[in-house]
């Protein structure tokens, strides 16, 4: 209880309001179950510097998504192609997973894991990738204790999907055809 000077009850009332606000914040139900496991970050991406490769190298991309993704120019071009088709979530997820695997700090790993989950994996995510329910369940289970391999299965599924579906469309596109001239 607040005792003493006349000005003190006003101070006690302000303190009580502060406590109420803090408790209200703590007692709010998280939007997602993952919020209970992993805290939340925000960091802008760095732009990729690219240089156009020789046509001979570009021709190799037809048969190898891996070679395409290892080349910064190829990656940027493929990404632009997918954006032009409004289907860039797969490549964005793949890139996010590659960045995630390079993370050393366990705290940063957990933050990035949460961001990737919320952006690409959770139901109705802004850029939800198309993975089967088993892969999704395994990925969510892996996020209880995030490690550099937490997204491996989902990333492999998306890589296979891009290889079967997106790469052939890219190779037939005008964007790719211009590169091999």
SVG drawing of the C-alpha trace seen along z (x, -y; Angstrom):
<svg xmlns="http://www.w3.org/2000/svg" viewBox="-4 -16 36 53">
<polyline fill="none" stroke="black" stroke-width="0.4" points="0.0,0.0 1.1,-3.6 1.5,-5.8 2.8,-9.2 2.6,-12.5 -0.4,-13.7 1.5,-13.4 2.4,-9.8 -1.0,-8.3 -0.7,-9.8 2.7,-8.1 1.3,-4.8 -1.5,-5.0 1.0,-5.6 3.1,-2.6 0.0,-0.4 -0.9,-1.4 2.6,-0.5 2.4,2.9 -1.0,3.5 0.4,2.7 3.4,4.9 1.3,7.8 -1.1,7.4 1.7,7.6 3.1,10.7 -0.2,12.4 -1.1,11.8 -1.5,15.1 1.2,15.4 -0.1,15.4 1.7,18.7 3.0,21.6 6.5,20.9 6.5,17.5 6.8,19.6 9.9,21.2 11.8,18.6 12.0,14.7 11.7,12.3 14.3,10.3 14.4,8.0 17.5,7.3 17.6,6.0 19.2,8.2 22.4,7.2 22.2,6.7 24.1,9.3 26.8,8.0 26.7,9.8 28.7,10.0 27.3,11.6 28.9,15.0 30.0,16.3 27.4,18.0 29.1,21.4 28.5,21.3 24.9,20.1 24.3,23.1 25.3,25.5 22.4,24.1 19.9,26.0 21.0,29.3 22.0,28.1 20.0,26.0 23.0,26.3 25.3,24.6 22.7,21.9 22.3,21.2 26.1,21.1 26.5,18.3 25.4,14.9 24.3,13.7 22.4,16.9 20.8,16.7 19.7,13.1 18.4,13.8 16.5,16.9 15.1,14.9 13.9,12.1 12.3,14.7 10.4,16.2 9.3,12.7 8.0,12.0 5.8,15.1 4.8,14.2 6.4,17.5 9.5,16.3 8.7,17.8 10.6,21.0 13.9,19.3 13.5,16.8 13.0,19.7 16.1,21.5 18.2,18.4 17.0,17.8 17.9,21.4 21.4,21.0 21.9,17.8 20.5,19.6 23.1,22.4 25.9,19.9 24.8,18.6 27.1,19.3 25.4,17.7 22.7,19.9 20.7,16.8 20.8,15.5 20.1,19.0 16.9,19.1 15.9,15.6 16.4,16.5 14.6,19.8 11.6,18.0 11.6,15.6 11.9,18.3 9.1,20.3 6.8,17.3 7.5,16.2 7.5,19.5 6.5,22.6 3.5,21.8 0.0,22.2 -1.1,19.0 2.5,17.6 3.0,14.5 5.2,16.5 4.2,20.0 6.1,22.7 4.4,25.8 5.7,28.7 3.9,31.8 2.5,32.1 5.2,34.6 8.0,32.3 6.2,29.4 5.8,31.5 9.5,32.6 10.6,29.0 8.4,27.6 9.8,30.4 13.3,29.4 12.6,25.8 12.1,26.8 15.9,26.8 17.1,24.9 20.3,26.1 21.9,25.4 20.1,28.5 16.5,27.5 15.3,26.7 17.3,29.2 14.4,31.5 12.1,28.6 15.0,27.0 15.7,30.3 12.0,30.6 11.9,27.0 15.1,27.5 13.6,30.6 10.5,28.7 12.4,25.8 14.5,28.4 11.5,30.2 9.2,27.2 10.8,23.8 14.1,24.5 12.5,25.9 10.2,22.8 13.2,20.6 15.2,22.3 12.3,21.8 12.0,18.1 13.1,15.1 15.2,14.0 17.3,17.1 17.4,17.2 18.9,13.7 21.7,14.8 22.9,17.6 23.1,15.4"/>
</svg>
